[in-house]
Amino acid sequence: MPFHVIVGAGPTGVATARLLAEAGDRVRLITRSGSGPQHPGIELVGADATDSERLTELARGANTLFNCAMPLYYRWPTEFPPINRSLLTAAERTGAGYVLLGNLYGYGPIDGPMTEDLPLAPTTVKGRVRAQMWEEALAAHVAGKVRVTEVRASDYVGPGAYSMFTVLVAPQVLAGEPAVVPADLDAPHTWTYTGDVARALVALSRDDRGWGHAWHVPSNSPVSVRMLSEQFAEIAGAPTPTLVRMSAEDLEAAGATDPVVAEFPEMQYMFQNPFNLDSSRTQATFGLAPTPFGESLAVMVATLASA
């Protein structure tokens, strides 16, 4: 029976664990607290992912080691690199393939579609963290120490996902209240469904063509915050959304009392301009396709309504 170790029990880690367990594989899900979904095929373990000795012990015999960890936004520079290095060490010592869940920050501002062959040219602190993580992983792969791949997603939609839309827009739309959004409300933007992230992670981990490269999660064509909100409201049976564009000054003021929001301004280039992820290479190579917006938003509505 294939055996996999996943670090991180956020929406992507949980979705990946369930997908593997429901396929009959054995899964060990690691978080600091030992939290996670109750499933007969998923073993929950509490451990510090930066402890490479403990992580190596937990990964013995694993086919794949998935990094779905997500430190608090403002702790990326201090917490992400040690997690990445610890997982790389454990993968090298055990022979497990290392699958890193990444995002698009490492590309920096791009005028046009983002493809995997673009150079990493980050202009932000968090972008440099993400780029460094992949560069260290790829260097280990090139040196023959470990098999690695990175799966890059855009901003999430889906149950439990944390993104500008899920936090600042969706709850307000369901409540029939105005949503104040730090974005150009009509700029096209790529959104990635968390369920599609899990499917991409699993598919690439099982295909030798995935190793040594970065891949984009299959995602639908870009739509604006306004268009996404209106479709979400229609599915939920909510009133037509009222959206208000937040000014840069108001965003700065909000960040003065919230350390997470304080990290938003440096990433504003993603939301004040078109932001277009091209996932055609992944779709063609692995036969994957994005879940239609209607389906992914319906799952979100049902989850939020039952909360």
C-alpha positions as a Python dict, from the first residue, in 0.01 Angstrom:
ca = {
    (1, 'M'): (0, 0, 0),
    (2, 'P'): (147, 341, -95),
    (3, 'F'): (231, 558, 204),
    (4, 'H'): (245, 937, 205),
    (5, 'V'): (337, 1203, 461),
    (6, 'I'): (172, 1546, 445),
    (7, 'V'): (286, 1846, 649),
    (8, 'G'): (7, 2096, 707),
    (9, 'A'): (-365, 2053, 774),
    (10, 'G'): (-499, 2361, 600),
    (11, 'P'): (-758, 2324, 324),
    (12, 'T'): (-506, 2196, 68),
    (13, 'G'): (-334, 1954, 304),
    (14, 'V'): (-665, 1811, 422),
    (15, 'A'): (-802, 1781, 67),
    (16, 'T'): (-483, 1603, -44),
    (17, 'A'): (-495, 1367, 254),
    (18, 'R'): (-857, 1277, 186),
    (19, 'L'): (-794, 1223, -185),
    (20, 'L'): (-506, 985, -115),
    (21, 'A'): (-688, 801, 165),
    (22, 'E'): (-1001, 757, -45),
    (23, 'A'): (-782, 601, -317),
    (24, 'G'): (-674, 338, -63),
    (25, 'D'): (-333, 485, 24),
    (26, 'R'): (-202, 526, 378),
    (27, 'V'): (-156, 887, 490),
    (28, 'R'): (25, 1041, 784),
    (29, 'L'): (-76, 1405, 838),
    (30, 'I'): (160, 1613, 1050),
    (31, 'T'): (84, 1939, 1231),
    (32, 'R'): (221, 2095, 1548),
    (33, 'S'): (-101, 2013, 1733),
    (34, 'G'): (-183, 1680, 1570),
    (35, 'S'): (-509, 1819, 1433),
    (36, 'G'): (-680, 1710, 1114),
    (37, 'P'): (-974, 1520, 966),
    (38, 'Q'): (-1104, 1200, 1117),
    (39, 'H'): (-1061, 928, 855),
    (40, 'P'): (-961, 562, 891),
    (41, 'G'): (-690, 604, 628),
    (42, 'I'): (-537, 918, 781),
    (43, 'E'): (-306, 905, 1082),
    (44, 'L'): (-278, 1236, 1268),
    (45, 'V'): (59, 1313, 1428),
    (46, 'G'): (173, 1612, 1629),
    (47, 'A'): (530, 1715, 1547),
    (48, 'D'): (747, 2016, 1467),
    (49, 'A'): (814, 2012, 1094),
    (50, 'T'): (1142, 2199, 1145),
    (51, 'D'): (1280, 1904, 1344),
    (52, 'S'): (1445, 1712, 1059),
    (53, 'E'): (1535, 1416, 1282),
    (54, 'R'): (1176, 1365, 1395),
    (55, 'L'): (1043, 1430, 1046),
    (56, 'T'): (1284, 1176, 897),
    (57, 'E'): (1160, 921, 1148),
    (58, 'L'): (798, 991, 1056),
    (59, 'A'): (873, 974, 681),
    (60, 'R'): (1052, 638, 683),
    (61, 'G'): (899, 420, 411),
    (62, 'A'): (698, 703, 256),
    (63, 'N'): (659, 725, -120),
    (64, 'T'): (597, 1100, -106),
    (65, 'L'): (646, 1390, 132),
    (66, 'F'): (405, 1679, 66),
    (67, 'N'): (474, 2029, 194),
    (68, 'C'): (133, 2193, 242),
    (69, 'A'): (245, 2397, 543),
    (70, 'M'): (124, 2755, 573),
    (71, 'P'): (277, 2974, 844),
    (72, 'L'): (107, 3298, 936),
    (73, 'Y'): (154, 3551, 658),
    (74, 'Y'): (389, 3776, 853),
    (75, 'R'): (602, 3482, 968),
    (76, 'W'): (696, 3356, 623),
    (77, 'P'): (1057, 3485, 627),
    (78, 'T'): (1136, 3319, 961),
    (79, 'E'): (927, 2999, 944),
    (80, 'F'): (901, 2889, 579),
    (81, 'P'): (1275, 2838, 498),
    (82, 'P'): (1343, 2607, 798),
    (83, 'I'): (1034, 2400, 716),
    (84, 'N'): (1145, 2364, 355),
    (85, 'R'): (1499, 2264, 452),
    (86, 'S'): (1375, 2014, 707),
    (87, 'L'): (1147, 1847, 452),
    (88, 'L'): (1426, 1840, 196),
    (89, 'T'): (1651, 1671, 451),
    (90, 'A'): (1385, 1414, 540),
    (91, 'A'): (1316, 1341, 173),
    (92, 'E'): (1686, 1294, 101),
    (93, 'R'): (1736, 1061, 397),
    (94, 'T'): (1429, 849, 326),
    (95, 'G'): (1418, 851, -54),
    (96, 'A'): (1066, 997, -57),
    (97, 'G'): (972, 1227, -342),
    (98, 'Y'): (927, 1586, -226),
    (99, 'V'): (621, 1776, -353),
    (100, 'L'): (618, 2143, -262),
    (101, 'L'): (299, 2347, -278),
    (102, 'G'): (390, 2697, -394),
    (103, 'N'): (230, 3003, -542),
    (104, 'L'): (296, 3277, -798),
    (105, 'Y'): (472, 3535, -581),
    (106, 'G'): (815, 3435, -709),
    (107, 'Y'): (745, 3564, -1060),
    (108, 'G'): (698, 3922, -947),
    (109, 'P'): (478, 4159, -1153),
    (110, 'I'): (411, 4014, -1500),
    (111, 'D'): (244, 4187, -1793),
    (112, 'G'): (61, 3895, -1955),
    (113, 'P'): (-3, 3528, -1878),
    (114, 'M'): (225, 3356, -1627),
    (115, 'T'): (382, 3036, -1758),
    (116, 'E'): (620, 2798, -1585),
    (117, 'D'): (914, 2892, -1806),
    (118, 'L'): (923, 3249, -1676),
    (119, 'P'): (1226, 3334, -1462),
    (120, 'L'): (1170, 3394, -1093),
    (121, 'A'): (1207, 3769, -1037),
    (122, 'P'): (1037, 3852, -706),
    (123, 'T'): (1002, 4212, -595),
    (124, 'T'): (857, 4147, -248),
    (125, 'V'): (972, 3988, 77),
    (126, 'K'): (725, 3702, 48),
    (127, 'G'): (807, 3652, -318),
    (128, 'R'): (1175, 3614, -235),
    (129, 'V'): (1091, 3357, 32),
    (130, 'R'): (893, 3150, -218),
    (131, 'A'): (1161, 3177, -485),
    (132, 'Q'): (1432, 3076, -242),
    (133, 'M'): (1237, 2768, -133),
    (134, 'W'): (1203, 2643, -489),
    (135, 'E'): (1561, 2726, -580),
    (136, 'E'): (1691, 2526, -282),
    (137, 'A'): (1466, 2232, -367),
    (138, 'L'): (1561, 2238, -735),
    (139, 'A'): (1932, 2255, -649),
    (140, 'A'): (1894, 1940, -439),
    (141, 'H'): (1717, 1771, -729),
    (142, 'V'): (1984, 1870, -981),
    (143, 'A'): (2251, 1741, -741),
    (144, 'G'): (2077, 1403, -739),
    (145, 'K'): (1995, 1418, -370),
    (146, 'V'): (1616, 1405, -396),
    (147, 'R'): (1329, 1411, -646),
    (148, 'V'): (1135, 1735, -622),
    (149, 'T'): (850, 1915, -792),
    (150, 'E'): (657, 2233, -713),
    (151, 'V'): (288, 2287, -777),
    (152, 'R'): (201, 2658, -799),
    (153, 'A'): (-147, 2792, -733),
    (154, 'S'): (-310, 3134, -755),
    (155, 'D'): (-540, 3284, -489),
    (156, 'Y'): (-771, 3024, -343),
    (157, 'V'): (-1142, 2968, -355),
    (158, 'G'): (-1290, 2672, -174),
    (159, 'P'): (-1400, 2556, 172),
    (160, 'G'): (-1170, 2678, 446),
    (161, 'A'): (-946, 2863, 200),
    (162, 'Y'): (-777, 3183, 307),
    (163, 'S'): (-768, 3449, 39),
    (164, 'M'): (-884, 3802, -22),
    (165, 'F'): (-1209, 3671, -172),
    (166, 'T'): (-1288, 3409, 93),
    (167, 'V'): (-1210, 3642, 385),
    (168, 'L'): (-1320, 3987, 272),
    (169, 'V'): (-1589, 3917, 14),
    (170, 'A'): (-1771, 3585, 44),
    (171, 'P'): (-1897, 3622, 405),
    (172, 'Q'): (-2022, 3975, 337),
    (173, 'V'): (-2200, 3866, 20),
    (174, 'L'): (-2380, 3588, 209),
    (175, 'A'): (-2480, 3835, 479),
    (176, 'G'): (-2606, 4087, 223),
    (177, 'E'): (-2355, 4345, 349),
    (178, 'P'): (-2112, 4567, 154),
    (179, 'A'): (-1765, 4426, 102),
    (180, 'V'): (-1467, 4662, 114),
    (181, 'V'): (-1197, 4514, -107),
    (182, 'P'): (-832, 4619, -160),
    (183, 'A'): (-841, 4552, -533),
    (184, 'D'): (-940, 4684, -873),
    (185, 'L'): (-1289, 4534, -874),
    (186, 'D'): (-1288, 4484, -1250),
    (187, 'A'): (-934, 4359, -1313),
    (188, 'P'): (-931, 3996, -1434),
    (189, 'H'): (-774, 3766, -1177),
    (190, 'T'): (-703, 3392, -1169),
    (191, 'W'): (-858, 3197, -881),
    (192, 'T'): (-757, 2839, -795),
    (193, 'Y'): (-994, 2588, -635),
    (194, 'T'): (-843, 2402, -340),
    (195, 'G'): (-982, 2073, -467),
    (196, 'D'): (-790, 2122, -792),
    (197, 'V'): (-474, 2189, -591),
    (198, 'A'): (-509, 1850, -423),
    (199, 'R'): (-570, 1673, -753),
    (200, 'A'): (-262, 1835, -906),
    (201, 'L'): (-43, 1748, -607),
    (202, 'V'): (-149, 1384, -622),
    (203, 'A'): (-123, 1353, -1001),
    (204, 'L'): (227, 1498, -1016),
    (205, 'S'): (350, 1285, -727),
    (206, 'R'): (253, 974, -923),
    (207, 'D'): (404, 1069, -1257),
    (208, 'D'): (778, 1071, -1322),
    (209, 'R'): (732, 1356, -1570),
    (210, 'G'): (659, 1588, -1281),
    (211, 'W'): (998, 1567, -1111),
    (212, 'G'): (1249, 1848, -1154),
    (213, 'H'): (996, 2104, -1276),
    (214, 'A'): (741, 2354, -1145),
    (215, 'W'): (380, 2321, -1262),
    (216, 'H'): (68, 2537, -1242),
    (217, 'V'): (-253, 2408, -1088),
    (218, 'P'): (-530, 2385, -1350),
    (219, 'S'): (-734, 2701, -1302),
    (220, 'N'): (-1021, 2867, -1487),
    (221, 'S'): (-982, 3176, -1703),
    (222, 'P'): (-940, 3496, -1500),
    (223, 'V'): (-1249, 3677, -1373),
    (224, 'S'): (-1272, 3999, -1177),
    (225, 'V'): (-1365, 4024, -811),
    (226, 'R'): (-1696, 4176, -919),
    (227, 'M'): (-1779, 3892, -1160),
    (228, 'L'): (-1678, 3624, -909),
    (229, 'S'): (-1885, 3791, -637),
    (230, 'E'): (-2192, 3812, -858),
    (231, 'Q'): (-2166, 3444, -954),
    (232, 'F'): (-2118, 3351, -589),
    (233, 'A'): (-2423, 3555, -487),
    (234, 'E'): (-2636, 3397, -760),
    (235, 'I'): (-2546, 3046, -645),
    (236, 'A'): (-2610, 3138, -282),
    (237, 'G'): (-2939, 3312, -355),
    (238, 'A'): (-2796, 3628, -198),
    (239, 'P'): (-2863, 3988, -307),
    (240, 'T'): (-2652, 4144, -580),
    (241, 'P'): (-2320, 4225, -409),
    (242, 'T'): (-2224, 4575, -310),
    (243, 'L'): (-1847, 4610, -347),
    (244, 'V'): (-1639, 4910, -243),
    (245, 'R'): (-1280, 4954, -354),
    (246, 'M'): (-1052, 5012, -56),
    (247, 'S'): (-799, 5291, -95),
    (248, 'A'): (-427, 5240, -41),
    (249, 'E'): (-445, 5477, 256),
    (250, 'D'): (-723, 5278, 422),
    (251, 'L'): (-532, 4955, 365),
    (252, 'E'): (-224, 5100, 530),
    (253, 'A'): (-435, 5217, 822),
    (254, 'A'): (-593, 4874, 865),
    (255, 'G'): (-249, 4716, 868),
    (256, 'A'): (-141, 4933, 1158),
    (257, 'T'): (-350, 4720, 1395),
    (258, 'D'): (-341, 4383, 1216),
    (259, 'P'): (-8, 4210, 1139),
    (260, 'V'): (-162, 3996, 864),
    (261, 'V'): (-324, 4291, 686),
    (262, 'A'): (4, 4478, 724),
    (263, 'E'): (149, 4230, 473),
    (264, 'F'): (-111, 4309, 205),
    (265, 'P'): (30, 4632, 56),
    (266, 'E'): (344, 4476, -93),
    (267, 'M'): (127, 4225, -283),
    (268, 'Q'): (-112, 4485, -424),
    (269, 'Y'): (36, 4455, -773),
    (270, 'M'): (-155, 4125, -796),
    (271, 'F'): (-492, 4287, -732),
    (272, 'Q'): (-462, 4629, -893),
    (273, 'N'): (-371, 4485, -1235),
    (274, 'P'): (-471, 4183, -1447),
    (275, 'F'): (-331, 3864, -1294),
    (276, 'N'): (-340, 3572, -1534),
    (277, 'L'): (-217, 3220, -1458),
    (278, 'D'): (-160, 2993, -1759),
    (279, 'S'): (-205, 2628, -1658),
    (280, 'S'): (-222, 2480, -2009),
    (281, 'R'): (106, 2291, -1975),
    (282, 'T'): (-13, 2101, -1667),
    (283, 'Q'): (-352, 2033, -1821),
    (284, 'A'): (-204, 1894, -2144),
    (285, 'T'): (70, 1689, -1977),
    (286, 'F'): (-132, 1525, -1701),
    (287, 'G'): (-484, 1530, -1845),
    (288, 'L'): (-618, 1753, -1569),
    (289, 'A'): (-884, 2024, -1596),
    (290, 'P'): (-1005, 2291, -1355),
    (291, 'T'): (-1333, 2245, -1173),
    (292, 'P'): (-1592, 2484, -1323),
    (293, 'F'): (-1648, 2794, -1110),
    (294, 'G'): (-2010, 2700, -1053),
    (295, 'E'): (-1917, 2373, -886),
    (296, 'S'): (-1639, 2513, -669),
    (297, 'L'): (-1847, 2809, -555),
    (298, 'A'): (-2143, 2583, -477),
    (299, 'V'): (-1920, 2381, -244),
    (300, 'M'): (-1812, 2704, -77),
    (301, 'V'): (-2170, 2819, -33),
    (302, 'A'): (-2275, 2487, 119),
    (303, 'T'): (-1980, 2485, 358),
    (304, 'L'): (-2030, 2843, 474),
    (305, 'A'): (-2405, 2793, 513),
    (306, 'S'): (-2351, 2493, 741),
    (307, 'A'): (-2086, 2663, 954),
}
